[in-house]
Amino acid sequence: MVKPVAAEETQLKSVEDRLFRSSIQAEVGVVVGKLSASSERGYVYDLIPTPPTDGGGPACSLKLEGGGRDDRKKGSKGGKSSAEATHSLFIDGEWIAEHARQVSRMLLGGMSVVGMYIWSSEASYKATSAAVLSQVIRGVAHAAPGFESDSNERLLIHISYSPRRWACRSCLVTSGDLRPCDFKMSKLLSLLQTYRCLYKFDIRLPIFQTEVSVSTTCKNALRNGISCHAKELERARALVDGNLVNDDKQFTSEGLHNVELLLPFKNDVYLEGSSDEITGLVVFRGSICASAYLGPKEPLSQALSDLKSDIIKSLRSRLDIVLDEAADKLDMDTNDEGKESSAMLSEDPRQQLRLVNIWKPHTLAFPRRILVPWLSGTYICDYLLPSETFEDLKDHCREMMSLETPLESSPLLELEKEATPVVSLSFWNALLGNSQFPTAEHNKPDLSTEEENFSEKPNSCNFSLLLAVLVLIVAVAIAGAFAYFAPAKAGH
C-alpha cells in the first residue's frame, strides 16, 4: 500500500537552496525518515548527501554516450544543450549502500534510512532505467534493513532543477515497482516526542562442546545471543515516567519521557549443562542509553517498539565495531609466538575470533555511545572506542551526516557509564565468579585447569574416609577394653 509522505519543510527547503546554489549536475544521497505500519503516512526528516568515493569522485554523475561519465560542472541550468540533457545517470550503488549502512548505525529509535534521493534534470532522470534505480534502492534496503517485518517499502525522491519540482515515489523492495505517492511538506521535527531508557543487560552465552568447530566464531555466538535477547525484549513491560501504562495510550505532554523496561523472569539457561558439555562462556554486559522519537499521532506502543529496536541495533552495531577493532589484537594474544600469529593473520584476519583458537580469557573493550546534537533538539549517535578521540568522532559525523553546524557550539552527551567489556572465559570460572584468569604460559583452555582441580577432590575425600574408619576402629577397641576389664576389678 502506497502511503502519503510528509516531509520536514525547514530541512528540505534548506537542501533545495543548497543544491540550487551549487553548480553540480547530479547528486545522490540517503533519505532519513520513518516508515511504520502503525502510522497512516511516511515521514521524511532530512536528506543526507553521499560523500565522495575513496577515489574522490562523486557517487552520482552523468553518463556519456560511450559509457563514460560526464563530471563537468554546469553553468546555467536552463542553458544546457538537448544532447547533454538526455544523458542518463551513473550511480555507484555499492558506495551509496555503504553510506546508508553507516548512517543507519548513527540514527536513534524512530528514525531510519527509508530510501534515497536524486538531484538531476528531469530528462536525465527519465533517461535512467527504472531497473537501475530499483537495484540501487534494493541495495540501500539490504544495507540498512528495517526492524519491522513488513518493511518492504522504500522511498525515491527526485529533485529536478529543469523544471524545478519535487517528486516522490514508493519502491517495493521485492518487486522493484516504482509508484508515485502524495508528497507534501510540513512541520515535523518540532512535534516529535522523545523517549529515553537506560537499559542494563547481561548476556551470558554458554559454548557447548558440540558448537566448538573451526567455523564457529565469537561474533556468531554473540549475534545468536543478541537475537535470542531480542525475542525476550519483545515481551518486556514498560514504566513511562514511573507509571505502568497501556501500549495504546498516547502522551500529549512535551519534553523527555523516561522509560524503564521490565523483563519477564526466565530460567538461567547458562546454568544448564555439565562441565563435560560446556567448554566456555561468552559474557556480554553493560548499559545502553536508548532513545526513540515518536510522532504526534502515533501510539505509545510504537515508541516502546522503537526503543527496543534501538537497543538491539546498538548491540549489533557495537559488536561489529569492537570485533573489527580487536581483530589484530586478539590474533597476537591467541598465540605465544609472533611468527605463528603473523602467519594466521595473513591467511585470515579474523582467525583469532574463532572459538576453537581461544585458549585463555579475552577481553574486548565495549564502545561508548555518544549522543550528538542534530536537528531541532533531536540527536544522532556515534560510538567511541578507547583508541579514538572526540575529534575523530566529530570528523566522522561531519563526513557521514554532512553536519554544517559546528559541533563545538553544542555539547555532546555521554549518558552511558563505562561498561564491563565483552569477556570470553572458562564456563565454571565465570559461573563461580572466579576472577583469577590463567596466565599467559597456559596453553590449554580454562576448563582443563578446572578438571584438574576436580580430579584432586576424590583423593582428599578418600584420605578423610580412611582416617574416619581408623578413628572408629580405635574407639571400638577402647570401648571393648573398658567393658572387659571393668567387671574383673569389681570382682576383686
HELIX and SHEET records of a PDB file:
HELIX    1   1 GLU A    9  ARG A   21  1                                  13    
HELIX    2   2 LYS A   77  GLY A   79  5                                   3    
HELIX    3   3 SER A   82  ALA A   85  1                                   4    
HELIX    4   4 GLY A   93  MET A  106  1                                  14    
HELIX    5   5 GLU A  122  ALA A  127  1                                   6    
HELIX    6   6 ALA A  130  ALA A  143  1                                  14    
HELIX    7   7 LEU A  189  LEU A  191  5                                   3    
HELIX    8   8 GLN A  209  GLU A  211  5                                   3    
HELIX    9   9 CYS A  218  GLU A  234  1                                  17    
HELIX   10  10 VAL A  269  LEU A  271  5                                   3    
HELIX   11  11 LEU A  300  GLU A  325  1                                  26    
HELIX   12  12 ALA A  327  ASP A  333  1                                   7    
HELIX   13  13 GLY A  338  GLU A  347  1                                  10    
HELIX   14  14 GLN A  351  LEU A  353  5                                   3    
HELIX   15  15 LEU A  355  ASN A  357  5                                   3    
HELIX   16  16 PHE A  390  MET A  401  1                                  12    
HELIX   17  17 LEU A  407  SER A  409  5                                   3    
HELIX   18  18 PHE A  427  LEU A  431  1                                   5    
HELIX   19  19 ASP A  446  GLY A  491  1                                  46    
SHEET    1   A 8 LEU A 178  PRO A 180  0                                        
SHEET    2   A 8 ARG A 164  LEU A 172 -1                                        
SHEET    3   A 8 GLU A 153  TYR A 161 -1                                        
SHEET    4   A 8 SER A 112  SER A 120  1                                        
SHEET    5   A 8 GLU A  27  LYS A  34 -1                                        
SHEET    6   A 8 GLY A  42  PRO A  49 -1                                        
SHEET    7   A 8 VAL A   5  GLU A   8  1                                        
SHEET    8   A 8 PHE A 183  SER A 186  1                                        
SHEET    1   B 3 ARG A  69  ASP A  70  0                                        
SHEET    2   B 3 CYS A  60  LYS A  63 -1                                        
SHEET    3   B 3 LEU A  89  ILE A  91 -1                                        
SHEET    1   C 7 ASN A 243  LEU A 244  0                                        
SHEET    2   C 7 ARG A 237  VAL A 240 -1                                        
SHEET    3   C 7 LEU A 256  LEU A 262 -1                                        
SHEET    4   C 7 GLN A 193  PHE A 208  1                                        
SHEET    5   C 7 ILE A 278  LEU A 294 -1                                        
SHEET    6   C 7 VAL A 422  LEU A 425 -1                                        
SHEET    7   C 7 HIS A 362  LEU A 364 -1                                        
SHEET    1   D 2 ARG A 368  PRO A 373  0                                        
SHEET    2   D 2 TYR A 379  LEU A 384 -1                                        
END                                                                             
